[in-house]
């Protein structure tokens, strides 16, 4: 059984949930602006806007997962592992996009912040083992 997280960890996962939820919601509400920020393109085809919308929905869904962890860490420990995978892979994919000329430096640097979250999540798992 995992011990209950401290108030710090609970608040950290709430902040992570808000961060992802807002980022995803903004992308869903303003996909054309998100595409411009991410790629520099002024106009995107409707299909590309829809794919971006779906990506932002997934980002917001991760935010929901972090809220679940904040309020029931024991039952939702696996969501932290999934979060770590996403928060490591997403910056790697952004860097790939930037190096390939498909993504802007701004979005790449913004997404690189996910590595900090990944480190915090790894630290959480390491210091809150299953007992």
MODELLER restraints for C-alpha pairs under 7 A, 6 or more apart:
rsr = mdl.restraints
at = mdl.atoms
rsr.add(forms.Gaussian(group=physical.xy_distance, feature=features.Distance(at['CA:1:A'], at['CA:130:A']), mean=5.26, stdev=0.5))
rsr.add(forms.Gaussian(group=physical.xy_distance, feature=features.Distance(at['CA:1:A'], at['CA:131:A']), mean=4.74, stdev=0.5))
rsr.add(forms.Gaussian(group=physical.xy_distance, feature=features.Distance(at['CA:2:A'], at['CA:74:A']), mean=5.69, stdev=0.5))
rsr.add(forms.Gaussian(group=physical.xy_distance, feature=features.Distance(at['CA:2:A'], at['CA:128:A']), mean=6.51, stdev=0.5))
rsr.add(forms.Gaussian(group=physical.xy_distance, feature=features.Distance(at['CA:2:A'], at['CA:129:A']), mean=6.13, stdev=0.5))
rsr.add(forms.Gaussian(group=physical.xy_distance, feature=features.Distance(at['CA:2:A'], at['CA:130:A']), mean=4.52, stdev=0.5))
rsr.add(forms.Gaussian(group=physical.xy_distance, feature=features.Distance(at['CA:2:A'], at['CA:131:A']), mean=5.57, stdev=0.5))
rsr.add(forms.Gaussian(group=physical.xy_distance, feature=features.Distance(at['CA:3:A'], at['CA:128:A']), mean=6.70, stdev=0.5))
rsr.add(forms.Gaussian(group=physical.xy_distance, feature=features.Distance(at['CA:4:A'], at['CA:73:A']), mean=6.82, stdev=0.5))
rsr.add(forms.Gaussian(group=physical.xy_distance, feature=features.Distance(at['CA:4:A'], at['CA:74:A']), mean=7.00, stdev=0.5))
rsr.add(forms.Gaussian(group=physical.xy_distance, feature=features.Distance(at['CA:5:A'], at['CA:73:A']), mean=6.87, stdev=0.5))
rsr.add(forms.Gaussian(group=physical.xy_distance, feature=features.Distance(at['CA:10:A'], at['CA:70:A']), mean=4.55, stdev=0.5))
rsr.add(forms.Gaussian(group=physical.xy_distance, feature=features.Distance(at['CA:13:A'], at['CA:66:A']), mean=5.28, stdev=0.5))
rsr.add(forms.Gaussian(group=physical.xy_distance, feature=features.Distance(at['CA:13:A'], at['CA:67:A']), mean=6.22, stdev=0.5))
rsr.add(forms.Gaussian(group=physical.xy_distance, feature=features.Distance(at['CA:13:A'], at['CA:69:A']), mean=6.65, stdev=0.5))
rsr.add(forms.Gaussian(group=physical.xy_distance, feature=features.Distance(at['CA:13:A'], at['CA:70:A']), mean=5.08, stdev=0.5))
rsr.add(forms.Gaussian(group=physical.xy_distance, feature=features.Distance(at['CA:14:A'], at['CA:66:A']), mean=6.57, stdev=0.5))
rsr.add(forms.Gaussian(group=physical.xy_distance, feature=features.Distance(at['CA:14:A'], at['CA:67:A']), mean=5.47, stdev=0.5))
rsr.add(forms.Gaussian(group=physical.xy_distance, feature=features.Distance(at['CA:14:A'], at['CA:70:A']), mean=5.87, stdev=0.5))
rsr.add(forms.Gaussian(group=physical.xy_distance, feature=features.Distance(at['CA:16:A'], at['CA:63:A']), mean=6.52, stdev=0.5))
rsr.add(forms.Gaussian(group=physical.xy_distance, feature=features.Distance(at['CA:16:A'], at['CA:66:A']), mean=6.24, stdev=0.5))
rsr.add(forms.Gaussian(group=physical.xy_distance, feature=features.Distance(at['CA:17:A'], at['CA:63:A']), mean=3.83, stdev=0.5))
rsr.add(forms.Gaussian(group=physical.xy_distance, feature=features.Distance(at['CA:17:A'], at['CA:64:A']), mean=5.95, stdev=0.5))
rsr.add(forms.Gaussian(group=physical.xy_distance, feature=features.Distance(at['CA:17:A'], at['CA:66:A']), mean=4.86, stdev=0.5))
rsr.add(forms.Gaussian(group=physical.xy_distance, feature=features.Distance(at['CA:17:A'], at['CA:67:A']), mean=5.32, stdev=0.5))
rsr.add(forms.Gaussian(group=physical.xy_distance, feature=features.Distance(at['CA:18:A'], at['CA:63:A']), mean=6.41, stdev=0.5))
rsr.add(forms.Gaussian(group=physical.xy_distance, feature=features.Distance(at['CA:20:A'], at['CA:59:A']), mean=5.82, stdev=0.5))
rsr.add(forms.Gaussian(group=physical.xy_distance, feature=features.Distance(at['CA:20:A'], at['CA:60:A']), mean=5.31, stdev=0.5))
rsr.add(forms.Gaussian(group=physical.xy_distance, feature=features.Distance(at['CA:20:A'], at['CA:62:A']), mean=6.61, stdev=0.5))
rsr.add(forms.Gaussian(group=physical.xy_distance, feature=features.Distance(at['CA:20:A'], at['CA:63:A']), mean=4.60, stdev=0.5))
rsr.add(forms.Gaussian(group=physical.xy_distance, feature=features.Distance(at['CA:21:A'], at['CA:59:A']), mean=6.95, stdev=0.5))
rsr.add(forms.Gaussian(group=physical.xy_distance, feature=features.Distance(at['CA:21:A'], at['CA:60:A']), mean=4.20, stdev=0.5))
rsr.add(forms.Gaussian(group=physical.xy_distance, feature=features.Distance(at['CA:21:A'], at['CA:63:A']), mean=4.84, stdev=0.5))
rsr.add(forms.Gaussian(group=physical.xy_distance, feature=features.Distance(at['CA:23:A'], at['CA:60:A']), mean=6.96, stdev=0.5))
rsr.add(forms.Gaussian(group=physical.xy_distance, feature=features.Distance(at['CA:24:A'], at['CA:56:A']), mean=4.28, stdev=0.5))
rsr.add(forms.Gaussian(group=physical.xy_distance, feature=features.Distance(at['CA:24:A'], at['CA:57:A']), mean=5.68, stdev=0.5))
rsr.add(forms.Gaussian(group=physical.xy_distance, feature=features.Distance(at['CA:24:A'], at['CA:59:A']), mean=5.06, stdev=0.5))
rsr.add(forms.Gaussian(group=physical.xy_distance, feature=features.Distance(at['CA:24:A'], at['CA:60:A']), mean=4.38, stdev=0.5))
rsr.add(forms.Gaussian(group=physical.xy_distance, feature=features.Distance(at['CA:25:A'], at['CA:56:A']), mean=6.88, stdev=0.5))
rsr.add(forms.Gaussian(group=physical.xy_distance, feature=features.Distance(at['CA:25:A'], at['CA:60:A']), mean=6.45, stdev=0.5))
rsr.add(forms.Gaussian(group=physical.xy_distance, feature=features.Distance(at['CA:27:A'], at['CA:34:A']), mean=5.69, stdev=0.5))
rsr.add(forms.Gaussian(group=physical.xy_distance, feature=features.Distance(at['CA:27:A'], at['CA:53:A']), mean=6.46, stdev=0.5))
rsr.add(forms.Gaussian(group=physical.xy_distance, feature=features.Distance(at['CA:27:A'], at['CA:56:A']), mean=5.45, stdev=0.5))
rsr.add(forms.Gaussian(group=physical.xy_distance, feature=features.Distance(at['CA:28:A'], at['CA:53:A']), mean=4.90, stdev=0.5))
rsr.add(forms.Gaussian(group=physical.xy_distance, feature=features.Distance(at['CA:28:A'], at['CA:56:A']), mean=5.82, stdev=0.5))
rsr.add(forms.Gaussian(group=physical.xy_distance, feature=features.Distance(at['CA:28:A'], at['CA:57:A']), mean=6.74, stdev=0.5))
rsr.add(forms.Gaussian(group=physical.xy_distance, feature=features.Distance(at['CA:31:A'], at['CA:49:A']), mean=5.85, stdev=0.5))
rsr.add(forms.Gaussian(group=physical.xy_distance, feature=features.Distance(at['CA:31:A'], at['CA:52:A']), mean=6.43, stdev=0.5))
rsr.add(forms.Gaussian(group=physical.xy_distance, feature=features.Distance(at['CA:31:A'], at['CA:53:A']), mean=6.10, stdev=0.5))
rsr.add(forms.Gaussian(group=physical.xy_distance, feature=features.Distance(at['CA:32:A'], at['CA:44:A']), mean=6.89, stdev=0.5))
rsr.add(forms.Gaussian(group=physical.xy_distance, feature=features.Distance(at['CA:32:A'], at['CA:49:A']), mean=6.54, stdev=0.5))
rsr.add(forms.Gaussian(group=physical.xy_distance, feature=features.Distance(at['CA:35:A'], at['CA:41:A']), mean=6.60, stdev=0.5))
rsr.add(forms.Gaussian(group=physical.xy_distance, feature=features.Distance(at['CA:36:A'], at['CA:42:A']), mean=5.60, stdev=0.5))
rsr.add(forms.Gaussian(group=physical.xy_distance, feature=features.Distance(at['CA:37:A'], at['CA:107:A']), mean=6.47, stdev=0.5))
rsr.add(forms.Gaussian(group=physical.xy_distance, feature=features.Distance(at['CA:38:A'], at['CA:103:A']), mean=5.46, stdev=0.5))
rsr.add(forms.Gaussian(group=physical.xy_distance, feature=features.Distance(at['CA:38:A'], at['CA:104:A']), mean=5.57, stdev=0.5))
rsr.add(forms.Gaussian(group=physical.xy_distance, feature=features.Distance(at['CA:38:A'], at['CA:107:A']), mean=5.21, stdev=0.5))
rsr.add(forms.Gaussian(group=physical.xy_distance, feature=features.Distance(at['CA:39:A'], at['CA:102:A']), mean=5.92, stdev=0.5))
rsr.add(forms.Gaussian(group=physical.xy_distance, feature=features.Distance(at['CA:39:A'], at['CA:103:A']), mean=4.44, stdev=0.5))
rsr.add(forms.Gaussian(group=physical.xy_distance, feature=features.Distance(at['CA:39:A'], at['CA:104:A']), mean=5.30, stdev=0.5))
rsr.add(forms.Gaussian(group=physical.xy_distance, feature=features.Distance(at['CA:40:A'], at['CA:104:A']), mean=6.33, stdev=0.5))
rsr.add(forms.Gaussian(group=physical.xy_distance, feature=features.Distance(at['CA:65:A'], at['CA:79:A']), mean=6.26, stdev=0.5))
rsr.add(forms.Gaussian(group=physical.xy_distance, feature=features.Distance(at['CA:68:A'], at['CA:76:A']), mean=6.57, stdev=0.5))
rsr.add(forms.Gaussian(group=physical.xy_distance, feature=features.Distance(at['CA:69:A'], at['CA:76:A']), mean=5.24, stdev=0.5))
rsr.add(forms.Gaussian(group=physical.xy_distance, feature=features.Distance(at['CA:69:A'], at['CA:77:A']), mean=6.74, stdev=0.5))
rsr.add(forms.Gaussian(group=physical.xy_distance, feature=features.Distance(at['CA:80:A'], at['CA:121:A']), mean=6.50, stdev=0.5))
rsr.add(forms.Gaussian(group=physical.xy_distance, feature=features.Distance(at['CA:84:A'], at['CA:118:A']), mean=4.92, stdev=0.5))
rsr.add(forms.Gaussian(group=physical.xy_distance, feature=features.Distance(at['CA:84:A'], at['CA:121:A']), mean=6.45, stdev=0.5))
rsr.add(forms.Gaussian(group=physical.xy_distance, feature=features.Distance(at['CA:87:A'], at['CA:114:A']), mean=4.98, stdev=0.5))
rsr.add(forms.Gaussian(group=physical.xy_distance, feature=features.Distance(at['CA:87:A'], at['CA:115:A']), mean=5.98, stdev=0.5))
rsr.add(forms.Gaussian(group=physical.xy_distance, feature=features.Distance(at['CA:87:A'], at['CA:117:A']), mean=6.89, stdev=0.5))
rsr.add(forms.Gaussian(group=physical.xy_distance, feature=features.Distance(at['CA:87:A'], at['CA:118:A']), mean=5.45, stdev=0.5))
rsr.add(forms.Gaussian(group=physical.xy_distance, feature=features.Distance(at['CA:88:A'], at['CA:114:A']), mean=6.92, stdev=0.5))
rsr.add(forms.Gaussian(group=physical.xy_distance, feature=features.Distance(at['CA:88:A'], at['CA:115:A']), mean=5.86, stdev=0.5))
rsr.add(forms.Gaussian(group=physical.xy_distance, feature=features.Distance(at['CA:88:A'], at['CA:118:A']), mean=6.38, stdev=0.5))
rsr.add(forms.Gaussian(group=physical.xy_distance, feature=features.Distance(at['CA:91:A'], at['CA:108:A']), mean=6.90, stdev=0.5))
rsr.add(forms.Gaussian(group=physical.xy_distance, feature=features.Distance(at['CA:91:A'], at['CA:111:A']), mean=5.44, stdev=0.5))
rsr.add(forms.Gaussian(group=physical.xy_distance, feature=features.Distance(at['CA:91:A'], at['CA:112:A']), mean=5.05, stdev=0.5))
rsr.add(forms.Gaussian(group=physical.xy_distance, feature=features.Distance(at['CA:91:A'], at['CA:114:A']), mean=6.78, stdev=0.5))
rsr.add(forms.Gaussian(group=physical.xy_distance, feature=features.Distance(at['CA:94:A'], at['CA:103:A']), mean=6.88, stdev=0.5))
rsr.add(forms.Gaussian(group=physical.xy_distance, feature=features.Distance(at['CA:94:A'], at['CA:108:A']), mean=5.28, stdev=0.5))
rsr.add(forms.Gaussian(group=physical.xy_distance, feature=features.Distance(at['CA:95:A'], at['CA:108:A']), mean=5.97, stdev=0.5))
rsr.add(forms.Gaussian(group=physical.xy_distance, feature=features.Distance(at['CA:97:A'], at['CA:103:A']), mean=4.95, stdev=0.5))
rsr.add(forms.Gaussian(group=physical.xy_distance, feature=features.Distance(at['CA:98:A'], at['CA:104:A']), mean=5.88, stdev=0.5))
rsr.add(forms.Gaussian(group=physical.xy_distance, feature=features.Distance(at['CA:98:A'], at['CA:105:A']), mean=6.43, stdev=0.5))
rsr.add(forms.Gaussian(group=physical.xy_distance, feature=features.Distance(at['CA:98:A'], at['CA:108:A']), mean=6.67, stdev=0.5))
